[in-house]
């Protein structure tokens, strides 16, 4: 067993874990954060994407012990005071999901992308989410949602969206 | 699937890591970024008794200049390689190839040294390292030794790194002012290369004065397209000249046949992609 201390969605957790425990298992089975899902189990699909110290990672390809001392942000830590994060809201507004299984990872990766590139072209969005597979939508509305979120998160956009965006960046966005 | 049980240590210096390797014996495995090792462990294709995590050793990270060379710490992430100004200026080819590795999440975790030590023939960084004539610094019980790229890659997933050794840095000669292009062919986004070509070209007044070309996945190890390199030198960088020289790209290769491509098709891809890569690098 190894002792780890990790900040997840703003709260500090201390736990003994087996070294072989994957970060995604720790989040789901130990902390009950089932918003982060396991998709392919082969590091391809990106459904389990979370932010580790501000960088998107596939939490099935990180050991829980490797998150010792780190900050983790999951899909469950995005909402602020009952308000969805602008990227969550944009996925809702643009019908950017059908079955919804890829959505937590898509949203976490989209936030990472927008932290890096606040105004991506369609091509840049597609490149930015190339590690996230969706088997329902054909990606059309996902790309629209990311661009919609980008426009709403720009400085000078609606005050609520802007405030939400700033808080999220501070909470571990790229 | 989850990995089989193992013990875990996280040393903070290279010395401690080497000691852990010696103590761990045959069954110890080094963990760099984990983007190849963790899937392998999850699929139970390996079950080491000890994992030595190199993530806590600051001296293994970062990019610096050292005279005529650029030195990259083995644990420098792909993400950091793609953003580095020194590499952009002096070793653009490794940066171009690294941008195509997997996807953003994997590039955040995966490392240059880890990918090179893993030596997957379809991996994207071995061919540019070979073309760039990189040197590999390997630490062991008796200090460090330096291995040329041409001697580093020994076979499929097999390198010159010994059992009680670890790769600490990769040293690239400077190619300041050379054009660079990594031309990769795969079926879907984030998939492994079926074939890829790494080319860096020096052009003086419209004439190609020097060329380095490496091929990905055209054998169990990366291959230099030396016949193309010599055919290009002294030629003006026209499409016609480049395409003609690229016809020699598959010489001396021994590609495998698999579900993605047969050997003939891989040879065809090597020629086509070499033409594209050289034209883009010279352009």
Interface residues (C-beta under 8 A of the other chain):
Chain A: X2 X18 X19 X20 X21 X22 X25 X41 X42 X43 X44 X46 X49 X52 X55 X56 X57 X58 X60 X61 X62 X63 X65 X66 X109 X112 X113 X126 X127 X128 X130 X131 X132
Chain B: X1 X2 X3 X4 X5 X6 X7 X8 X10 X34 X35 X38 X39 X41 X42 X43 X51 X53 X55 X79 X102 X103 X104 X105 X106 X108 X109 X189 X190
